Amino acid sequence: MHELHSFLISAVAFIVLVGLMVIVHEFGHFAVAKLCKVRVEAFSFGFGPRLFGVKYGDTDYKVCLLPLGGFVKMTGENPTEGEVADDPGAFTSHPRWQRMLIGVAGPAANFILAFVLMFVYFGCFNEVYSVHPPSLEWVTPGSPADQAGFKPGDAILQFGNSVHPDLGTLLDDMSDSTGQTVPVQVERAGAPLWLSLRMPANSKGEDLSPIGIFPRFVEKSLTVDQVMSGSAAAAAGLHPGDTILAVDGNNFHTLDPLLDYLQNGKGQAITLTVRTAAGAQESLVVHPRQMDGGWRLGITAQAYGEIPTRRAPLGLGKASARSLDFCAVGSKMIGQVIQKLITRQASMKQLSGPVGIAVAAGKAAETKDWSSKFGLAAAISLNLGILNLLPFPILDGGMILLLLIESLIRRDISLVVKERIYQAAFVLIVVFFAFIIFNDVSNLSIFSRFRQ
């Protein structure tokens, strides 16, 4: 019954989320097309048979049977339909720079949506961690925090002028102190100790890795959710449901400090103290392997549990700055993933498609906090915008590339050539999505026992 409930939530969340992203994307094309006086024959929410709608001017605003996104139909936009001669309202009758603007407008709308979503979140919610007192789970060797004398287990009593801050206040104070040297009082072994921390200029938001600090968010031990086939964890005998009690004697409750520990070990074997799903305790020696540009065990973690939070909405200036920073960091990360995929530094298996998005959307819908809901929606909107700008036929970026080529050669590319390009691109897109969906389905937890 629980699985059916989760499935229904995931399905509804996926339809709502993807529908919003695609409709906003298509509205970008629609708005600029109208401004350029291109005839828009249809603006549709959903696909398939028309259920209802209204026709206003040249455009049929309609709702269709399948609520999976939507589309905008412009006269003459499809190169396989041929040129529309002597029709001033046709897409192909307009200057190439206008057609490029229409192509860019869809991804631009997704970028704007991501910014607006995060602006609403930071301005109205901005949930911060109320863990008190904040303590350190891990300190990166050789980092500014390590050089200042911080140790795992230290509880922070004062940061600058903030006395007894909770974790949310500490993170904000650290973000506001970049490039400064700050006095910090910690409690170690029951005694207070003053340290002096030089804050790097690149430390922002909740990512304190440039400082070398990994706060403790939860007390629950790290529990394995999935084990990747052929990974170091699979070779060592780690299974879904196993709880990692210690890593070479260190207690890690979340994945980030564990990953940092692995990078610093540069592939050296580690010893895991594990409590199996059956309740037995055992030691496993694991040899980390290089995956996706770093040293990995090849596991995902179960939900960490509820982290105590409180709301601390930001003013307009800070909310705008944090939203821009979210979009910039997210776009950079997406770009790095694409670069690693092209250069084979990362595996295609890490990509998520409709099933993966639905699972993530369902989990976000079931959580109480707003950060996961807004963050996931904004991240997907950024992904949709960036991926559509890739110079691949069928995508907006491919159309823009062809228009740029035509501008350089000062003539239209042959319709026959365009048809062949789009047909080949369509086949590749179908194969790519088939692979992604297969990868999505095979990564579902229901199949994890078959991957050992």
ABEGO torsion letter per residue (X at the ends): XAAAAAAAAAAAAAAAAAAAAAAAAAAAAAAAAAAAGBBBABBBBEBEBBABEBBBEABBBBBBABABEEBBBBBGABAAAEBBBGBAABAAABBAAAAAAAAAAAAAAAAAAAAAAAAAAAAAAGBBBABOBBBBABBBBGBAAAAAGBBBGBBBABBEABBGBBAAAAAAAAAAABGBBBBBBBBBGGBBBBBBBBBBAABBEABAAAAGBBBBABABBBBBABBBBGBAAAAAGBBBGBBBABBGGBBBABAAAAAAAAAAAGGBBBBBBBBBAAGBBBBBBBBBBBBGGBBBAGBBBBBAEBBBBBBBBBBAAAAAAAAAAAAAAAAAAAAAAAAAAAAGABBAAABBBAAAAAAAAAAAAABABAAAAAAAAAAAAAAAAAAAABBBBGBAAAAAAAAAAAAAAGBBBBAAAAAAAAAAAAAAAAAAAAAAAAAAAAABAAAAAAAX
